[in-house]
Amino acid sequence: MIDGAHTPATVFLARKYYDVQKYATNPGPMSATFIYLIANYPWWSQLPNDIRTGLQTAVGRLMKEQRAEIEVEDQKIFEQIAARASRSWS
């Protein structure tokens, strides 16, 4: 039997899962960022092509920037988890 959980690093740290869970790994997908651009289709289709392309480009760039920030933050959180876990597992 395999016992596991799929939990964001921030939740793992905040709920002190390291007190009851001996192993953790950073699978990466937990840093997924969702950005929605919601528009009425008739309105969207009437926009000039350069405006639609510009909006799509801006959203893509924002997603990459946010994911990069989340990866840095996740690394810091995993370091905190490792430090706390080593104390609780000793």
The first five atom37 places (N, CA, C, CB, O) and aatype in JSON, in Angstrom:
{
  "aatype": [12, 9, 3, 7, 0, 8, 16, 14, 0, 16, 19, 13, 10, 0, 1, 11, 18, 18, 3, 19, 5, 11, 18, 0, 16, 2, 14, 7, 14, 12, 15, 0, 16, 13, 9, 18, 10, 9, 0, 2, 18, 14, 17, 17, 15, 5, 10, 14, 2, 3, 9, 1, 16, 7, 10, 5, 16, 0, 19, 7, 1, 10, 12, 11, 6, 5, 1, 0, 6, 9, 6, 19, 6, 3, 5, 11, 9, 13, 6, 5, 9, 0, 0, 1, 0, 15, 1, 15, 17, 15],
  "atom_mask": [
    [1, 1, 1, 1, 1],
    [1, 1, 1, 1, 1],
    [1, 1, 1, 1, 1],
    [1, 1, 1, 0, 1],
    [1, 1, 1, 1, 1],
    [1, 1, 1, 1, 1],
    [1, 1, 1, 1, 1],
    [1, 1, 1, 1, 1],
    [1, 1, 1, 1, 1],
    [1, 1, 1, 1, 1],
    [1, 1, 1, 1, 1],
    [1, 1, 1, 1, 1],
    [1, 1, 1, 1, 1],
    [1, 1, 1, 1, 1],
    [1, 1, 1, 1, 1],
    [1, 1, 1, 1, 1],
    [1, 1, 1, 1, 1],
    [1, 1, 1, 1, 1],
    [1, 1, 1, 1, 1],
    [1, 1, 1, 1, 1],
    [1, 1, 1, 1, 1],
    [1, 1, 1, 1, 1],
    [1, 1, 1, 1, 1],
    [1, 1, 1, 1, 1],
    [1, 1, 1, 1, 1],
    [1, 1, 1, 1, 1],
    [1, 1, 1, 1, 1],
    [1, 1, 1, 0, 1],
    [1, 1, 1, 1, 1],
    [1, 1, 1, 1, 1],
    [1, 1, 1, 1, 1],
    [1, 1, 1, 1, 1],
    [1, 1, 1, 1, 1],
    [1, 1, 1, 1, 1],
    [1, 1, 1, 1, 1],
    [1, 1, 1, 1, 1],
    [1, 1, 1, 1, 1],
    [1, 1, 1, 1, 1],
    [1, 1, 1, 1, 1],
    [1, 1, 1, 1, 1],
    [1, 1, 1, 1, 1],
    [1, 1, 1, 1, 1],
    [1, 1, 1, 1, 1],
    [1, 1, 1, 1, 1],
    [1, 1, 1, 1, 1],
    [1, 1, 1, 1, 1],
    [1, 1, 1, 1, 1],
    [1, 1, 1, 1, 1],
    [1, 1, 1, 1, 1],
    [1, 1, 1, 1, 1],
    [1, 1, 1, 1, 1],
    [1, 1, 1, 1, 1],
    [1, 1, 1, 1, 1],
    [1, 1, 1, 0, 1],
    [1, 1, 1, 1, 1],
    [1, 1, 1, 1, 1],
    [1, 1, 1, 1, 1],
    [1, 1, 1, 1, 1],
    [1, 1, 1, 1, 1],
    [1, 1, 1, 0, 1],
    [1, 1, 1, 1, 1],
    [1, 1, 1, 1, 1],
    [1, 1, 1, 1, 1],
    [1, 1, 1, 1, 1],
    [1, 1, 1, 1, 1],
    [1, 1, 1, 1, 1],
    [1, 1, 1, 1, 1],
    [1, 1, 1, 1, 1],
    [1, 1, 1, 1, 1],
    [1, 1, 1, 1, 1],
    [1, 1, 1, 1, 1],
    [1, 1, 1, 1, 1],
    [1, 1, 1, 1, 1],
    [1, 1, 1, 1, 1],
    [1, 1, 1, 1, 1],
    [1, 1, 1, 1, 1],
    [1, 1, 1, 1, 1],
    [1, 1, 1, 1, 1],
    [1, 1, 1, 1, 1],
    [1, 1, 1, 1, 1],
    [1, 1, 1, 1, 1],
    [1, 1, 1, 1, 1],
    [1, 1, 1, 1, 1],
    [1, 1, 1, 1, 1],
    [1, 1, 1, 1, 1],
    [1, 1, 1, 1, 1],
    [1, 1, 1, 1, 1],
    [1, 1, 1, 1, 1],
    [1, 1, 1, 1, 1],
    [1, 1, 1, 1, 1]
  ],
  "atom_positions": [
    [[0.84, -1.17, 0.0], [0.0, 0.0, 0.0], [0.89, 1.24, 0.0], [-0.95, -0.01, 1.21], [1.91, 1.29, 0.68]],
    [[0.49, 2.21, -0.76], [1.18, 3.5, -0.77], [0.24, 4.53, -0.15], [1.6, 3.92, -2.22], [-0.91, 4.66, -0.56]],
    [[0.75, 5.24, 0.83], [-0.03, 6.27, 1.49], [0.6, 7.61, 1.13], [-0.08, 6.05, 3.04], [1.78, 7.81, 1.39]],
    [[-0.17, 8.5, 0.56], [0.41, 9.77, 0.16], [-0.63, 10.87, 0.1], [0.0, 0.0, 0.0], [-1.82, 10.64, 0.31]],
    [[-0.15, 12.05, -0.18], [-1.03, 13.21, -0.29], [-0.5, 14.14, -1.35], [-1.16, 13.94, 1.07], [0.7, 14.17, -1.62]],
    [[-1.36, 14.89, -1.93], [-0.99, 15.89, -2.93], [-1.41, 17.23, -2.34], [-1.69, 15.61, -4.36], [-2.56, 17.64, -2.46]],
    [[-0.47, 17.89, -1.71], [-0.77, 19.09, -0.95], [0.21, 20.2, -1.32], [-0.71, 18.81, 0.56], [1.41, 19.95, -1.42]],
    [[-0.27, 21.42, -1.52], [0.66, 22.53, -1.78], [1.61, 22.72, -0.6], [-0.12, 23.84, -2.04], [1.24, 22.46, 0.55]],
    [[2.82, 23.16, -0.87], [3.84, 23.31, 0.17], [3.38, 24.26, 1.27], [5.14, 23.82, -0.44], [3.67, 24.03, 2.44]],
    [[2.68, 25.32, 0.91], [2.21, 26.28, 1.92], [1.25, 25.62, 2.9], [1.54, 27.48, 1.26], [1.29, 25.89, 4.1]],
    [[0.39, 24.75, 2.39], [-0.57, 24.04, 3.25], [0.17, 23.02, 4.12], [-1.67, 23.34, 2.39], [-0.11, 22.89, 5.31]],
    [[1.13, 22.31, 3.52], [1.92, 21.32, 4.25], [2.6, 21.97, 5.45], [2.97, 20.67, 3.33], [2.62, 21.41, 6.55]],
    [[3.17, 23.15, 5.24], [3.86, 23.88, 6.31], [2.86, 24.42, 7.33], [4.69, 25.03, 5.73], [3.06, 24.25, 8.53]],
    [[1.81, 25.07, 6.87], [0.84, 25.7, 7.78], [0.13, 24.68, 8.67], [-0.2, 26.47, 6.98], [-0.15, 24.97, 9.84]],
    [[-0.14, 23.51, 8.14], [-0.86, 22.48, 8.92], [0.09, 21.53, 9.64], [-1.79, 21.69, 8.02], [-0.35, 20.55, 10.25]],
    [[1.37, 21.82, 9.56], [2.41, 21.04, 10.25], [2.34, 19.54, 9.93], [2.28, 21.24, 11.76], [2.5, 18.7, 10.81]],
    [[2.12, 19.24, 8.67], [2.09, 17.84, 8.25], [3.42, 17.15, 8.51], [1.74, 17.74, 6.76], [3.48, 15.93, 8.66]],
    [[4.49, 17.92, 8.58], [5.81, 17.34, 8.84], [5.85, 16.64, 10.2], [6.89, 18.43, 8.77], [6.74, 15.82, 10.44]],
    [[4.91, 16.95, 11.09], [4.85, 16.27, 12.39], [4.38, 14.82, 12.26], [3.92, 17.02, 13.33], [4.72, 13.99, 13.1]],
    [[3.61, 14.53, 11.22], [3.05, 13.19, 11.07], [3.48, 12.48, 9.78], [1.56, 13.26, 11.12], [3.23, 11.29, 9.61]],
    [[4.1, 13.2, 8.89], [4.52, 12.63, 7.61], [6.03, 12.71, 7.5], [3.84, 13.37, 6.42], [6.62, 13.79, 7.57]],
    [[6.66, 11.55, 7.33], [8.12, 11.49, 7.37], [8.78, 11.95, 6.07], [8.56, 10.09, 7.69], [9.89, 12.48, 6.11]],
    [[8.13, 11.76, 4.94], [8.74, 12.09, 3.66], [7.87, 13.08, 2.87], [8.97, 10.82, 2.83], [6.64, 13.06, 2.97]],
    [[8.52, 13.93, 2.11], [7.83, 14.87, 1.22], [8.69, 15.1, 0.0], [7.51, 16.21, 1.95], [9.91, 15.0, 0.06]],
    [[8.06, 15.41, -1.09], [8.77, 15.73, -2.32], [8.06, 16.91, -2.99], [8.83, 14.51, -3.26], [6.88, 17.15, -2.75]],
    [[8.78, 17.62, -3.8], [8.2, 18.74, -4.52], [7.9, 18.28, -5.94], [9.15, 20.0, -4.51], [8.81, 18.23, -6.77]],
    [[6.66, 17.92, -6.24], [6.32, 17.41, -7.56], [6.23, 18.47, -8.64], [5.04, 16.68, -7.49], [6.17, 18.13, -9.83]],
    [[6.21, 19.73, -8.26], [6.15, 20.8, -9.25], [4.75, 21.22, -9.66], [0.0, 0.0, 0.0], [4.49, 22.43, -9.68]],
    [[3.83, 20.3, -9.97], [2.52, 20.75, -10.44], [1.76, 21.62, -9.45], [1.69, 19.57, -10.78], [0.83, 22.33, -9.84]],
    [[2.13, 21.56, -8.19], [1.42, 22.35, -7.2], [1.66, 23.84, -7.41], [1.85, 21.94, -5.81], [0.95, 24.66, -6.82]],
    [[2.62, 24.2, -8.22], [2.87, 25.61, -8.46], [2.15, 26.13, -9.7], [4.36, 25.86, -8.59], [2.45, 27.21, -10.2]],
    [[1.2, 25.34, -10.19], [0.45, 25.77, -11.37], [-0.3, 27.06, -11.06], [-0.53, 24.67, -11.82], [-0.87, 27.24, -9.98]],
    [[-0.3, 27.94, -12.01], [-1.0, 29.2, -11.87], [-2.11, 29.24, -12.91], [-0.04, 30.42, -12.04], [-1.9, 28.94, -14.08]],
    [[-3.27, 29.61, -12.46], [-4.39, 29.7, -13.37], [-4.78, 31.16, -13.54], [-5.59, 28.87, -12.86], [-5.04, 31.87, -12.57]],
    [[-4.82, 31.6, -14.77], [-5.23, 32.95, -15.09], [-6.32, 32.83, -16.15], [-4.02, 33.84, -15.57], [-6.13, 32.21, -17.2]],
    [[-7.43, 33.43, -15.86], [-8.54, 33.35, -16.79], [-8.77, 34.7, -17.44], [-9.82, 32.88, -16.08], [-8.76, 35.74, -16.78]],
    [[-8.96, 34.66, -18.72], [-9.34, 35.84, -19.47], [-10.73, 35.52, -20.0], [-8.31, 36.2, -20.64], [-10.88, 34.77, -20.96]],
    [[-11.74, 36.09, -19.37], [-13.12, 35.77, -19.72], [-13.71, 36.95, -20.48], [-13.96, 35.45, -18.44], [-13.64, 38.1, -20.05]],
    [[-14.28, 36.63, -21.61], [-14.89, 37.68, -22.42], [-16.08, 37.09, -23.18], [-13.86, 38.29, -23.41], [-16.12, 35.9, -23.49]],
    [[-17.02, 37.93, -23.46], [-18.16, 37.58, -24.29], [-17.62, 37.34, -25.7], [-19.26, 38.71, -24.27], [-16.92, 38.19, -26.25]],
    [[-17.96, 36.19, -26.3], [-17.39, 35.84, -27.6], [-17.65, 36.89, -28.68], [-17.93, 34.52, -28.05], [-16.73, 37.24, -29.41]],
    [[-18.88, 37.41, -28.8], [-19.07, 38.45, -29.84], [-18.18, 39.67, -29.61], [-20.54, 38.89, -29.87], [-17.65, 40.23, -30.57]],
    [[-18.02, 40.09, -28.36], [-17.15, 41.22, -28.06], [-15.7, 40.89, -28.42], [-17.26, 41.61, -26.58], [-15.01, 41.67, -29.08]],
    [[-15.27, 39.7, -27.97], [-13.89, 39.26, -28.23], [-13.61, 39.19, -29.73], [-13.62, 37.89, -27.57], [-12.56, 39.65, -30.19]],
    [[-14.53, 38.61, -30.47], [-14.3, 38.43, -31.92], [-14.3, 39.76, -32.67], [-15.36, 37.5, -32.5], [-13.78, 39.84, -33.78]],
    [[-14.9, 40.8, -32.09], [-14.9, 42.11, -32.74], [-13.65, 42.93, -32.44], [-16.13, 42.88, -32.32], [-13.4, 43.95, -33.07]],
    [[-12.86, 42.48, -31.47], [-11.62, 43.19, -31.17], [-10.66, 43.08, -32.34], [-10.96, 42.64, -29.87], [-10.64, 42.05, -33.02]],
    [[-9.88, 44.1, -32.59], [-8.86, 43.98, -33.63], [-7.88, 42.85, -33.27], [-8.09, 45.33, -33.81], [-7.59, 42.61, -32.1]],
    [[-7.38, 42.19, -34.26], [-6.49, 41.05, -34.07], [-5.27, 41.41, -33.22], [-6.04, 40.51, -35.41], [-4.84, 40.61, -32.39]],
    [[-4.71, 42.61, -33.42], [-3.53, 42.99, -32.65], [-3.85, 43.15, -31.15], [-2.94, 44.29, -33.21], [-3.0, 42.89, -30.31]],
    [[-5.08, 43.57, -30.83], [-5.48, 43.7, -29.43], [-5.64, 42.32, -28.81], [-6.81, 44.51, -29.31], [-5.16, 42.08, -27.7]],
    [[-6.31, 41.41, -29.51], [-6.46, 40.03, -28.99], [-5.11, 39.38, -28.79], [-7.32, 39.18, -29.95], [-4.86, 38.76, -27.75]],
    [[-4.24, 39.52, -29.75], [-2.89, 38.94, -29.65], [-2.13, 39.56, -28.49], [-2.11, 39.15, -30.97], [-1.44, 38.85, -27.75]],
    [[-2.24, 40.86, -28.32], [-1.57, 41.54, -27.22], [-2.07, 41.06, -25.86], [0.0, 0.0, 0.0], [-1.27, 40.84, -24.95]],
    [[-3.39, 40.89, -25.72], [-3.95, 40.39, -24.47], [-3.48, 38.96, -24.19], [-5.48, 40.44, -24.51], [-3.11, 38.64, -23.06]],
    [[-3.5, 38.12, -25.2], [-3.05, 36.73, -25.03], [-1.57, 36.67, -24.66], [-3.31, 35.93, -26.31], [-1.17, 35.86, -23.83]],
    [[-0.78, 37.52, -25.27], [0.66, 37.58, -24.95], [0.88, 38.04, -23.52], [1.39, 38.52, -25.93], [1.7, 37.48, -22.8]],
    [[0.13, 39.07, -23.11], [0.27, 39.59, -21.75], [-0.11, 38.54, -20.71], [-0.59, 40.85, -21.57], [0.56, 38.4, -19.69]],
    [[-1.19, 37.8, -20.96], [-1.62, 36.76, -20.03], [-0.56, 35.65, -19.97], [-2.99, 36.17, -20.46], [-0.25, 35.16, -18.88]],
    [[-0.01, 35.27, -21.1], [1.05, 34.25, -21.11], [2.27, 34.69, -20.34], [0.0, 0.0, 0.0], [2.86, 33.91, -19.59]],
    [[2.67, 35.94, -20.51], [3.82, 36.48, -19.78], [3.54, 36.53, -18.28], [4.18, 37.88, -20.3], [4.41, 36.19, -17.48]],
    [[2.34, 36.94, -17.9], [1.97, 36.99, -16.49], [2.02, 35.61, -15.85], [0.58, 37.58, -16.34], [2.49, 35.46, -14.73]],
    [[1.53, 34.6, -16.57], [1.57, 33.23, -16.04], [3.01, 32.79, -15.79], [0.88, 32.26, -17.0], [3.29, 32.2, -14.75]],
    [[3.91, 33.05, -16.73], [5.31, 32.66, -16.57], [5.94, 33.37, -15.38], [6.1, 32.97, -17.85], [6.68, 32.76, -14.61]],
    [[5.65, 34.67, -15.23], [6.21, 35.44, -14.11], [5.69, 34.92, -12.77], [5.87, 36.93, -14.26], [6.46, 34.77, -11.82]],
    [[4.4, 34.65, -12.7], [3.83, 34.15, -11.45], [4.37, 32.77, -11.1], [2.31, 34.11, -11.54], [4.67, 32.49, -9.94]],
    [[4.51, 31.9, -12.09], [5.05, 30.56, -11.84], [6.49, 30.64, -11.35], [4.98, 29.7, -13.11], [6.89, 29.88, -10.47]],
    [[7.27, 31.55, -11.91], [8.65, 31.72, -11.46], [8.7, 32.18, -10.01], [9.4, 32.72, -12.36], [9.51, 31.69, -9.22]],
    [[7.82, 33.12, -9.65], [7.76, 33.59, -8.26], [7.33, 32.47, -7.32], [6.79, 34.77, -8.15], [7.87, 32.34, -6.22]],
    [[6.38, 31.66, -7.74], [5.88, 30.56, -6.92], [6.98, 29.51, -6.72], [4.64, 29.92, -7.56], [7.11, 28.95, -5.63]],
    [[7.76, 29.24, -7.75], [8.84, 28.26, -7.62], [9.87, 28.71, -6.59], [9.52, 28.04, -8.99], [10.34, 27.9, -5.79]],
    [[10.21, 29.99, -6.59], [11.15, 30.52, -5.6], [10.55, 30.4, -4.2], [11.5, 32.0, -5.91], [11.23, 29.97, -3.27]],
    [[9.29, 30.77, -4.07], [8.62, 30.69, -2.76], [8.51, 29.25, -2.29], [7.21, 31.32, -2.84], [8.74, 28.96, -1.11]],
    [[8.17, 28.33, -3.2], [8.08, 26.91, -2.83], [9.42, 26.39, -2.33], [7.61, 26.07, -4.03], [9.46, 25.62, -1.36]],
    [[10.51, 26.79, -2.96], [11.83, 26.34, -2.52], [12.09, 26.8, -1.09], [12.93, 26.88, -3.46], [12.6, 26.03, -0.27]],
    [[11.75, 28.04, -0.78], [11.92, 28.56, 0.59], [11.06, 27.78, 1.57], [11.56, 30.07, 0.65], [11.5, 27.45, 2.67]],
    [[9.83, 27.47, 1.18], [8.93, 26.73, 2.05], [9.46, 25.32, 2.29], [7.52, 26.67, 1.46], [9.41, 24.83, 3.42]],
    [[9.96, 24.66, 1.25], [10.51, 23.31, 1.43], [11.73, 23.33, 2.35], [10.87, 22.7, 0.08], [11.96, 22.38, 3.1]],
    [[12.51, 24.39, 2.28], [13.64, 24.51, 3.22], [13.13, 24.65, 4.66], [14.53, 25.73, 2.84], [13.71, 24.06, 5.58]],
    [[12.06, 25.41, 4.86], [11.47, 25.54, 6.19], [10.9, 24.21, 6.67], [10.37, 26.61, 6.19], [11.06, 23.84, 7.84]],
    [[10.24, 23.49, 5.77], [9.68, 22.18, 6.12], [10.8, 21.23, 6.52], [8.88, 21.58, 4.93], [10.68, 20.53, 7.53]],
    [[11.9, 21.21, 5.76], [13.02, 20.32, 6.07], [13.61, 20.66, 7.43], [14.1, 20.41, 4.99], [13.96, 19.76, 8.2]],
    [[13.74, 21.93, 7.74], [14.31, 22.34, 9.03], [13.39, 21.92, 10.18], [14.54, 23.87, 9.06], [13.87, 21.4, 11.19]],
    [[12.1, 22.14, 10.03], [11.16, 21.78, 11.1], [11.02, 20.26, 11.22], [9.79, 22.41, 10.83], [10.94, 19.72, 12.32]],
    [[11.0, 19.59, 10.07], [10.85, 18.14, 10.07], [12.04, 17.46, 10.72], [10.66, 17.63, 8.64], [11.87, 16.49, 11.46]],
    [[13.25, 17.95, 10.47], [14.43, 17.32, 11.06], [14.38, 17.41, 12.58], [15.72, 17.97, 10.54], [14.87, 16.52, 13.27]],
    [[13.79, 18.48, 13.1], [13.64, 18.61, 14.55], [12.58, 17.65, 15.08], [13.28, 20.04, 14.92], [12.76, 17.05, 16.14]],
    [[11.47, 17.5, 14.35], [10.39, 16.67, 14.85], [10.67, 15.17, 14.63], [9.09, 17.05, 14.18], [10.13, 14.34, 15.36]],
    [[11.52, 14.82, 13.64], [11.82, 13.42, 13.38], [13.01, 12.91, 14.19], [12.09, 13.22, 11.91], [13.24, 11.71, 14.26]],
    [[13.74, 13.79, 14.79], [14.94, 13.37, 15.54], [14.59, 12.65, 16.81], [15.81, 14.57, 15.87], [15.48, 12.23, 17.55]]
  ]
}
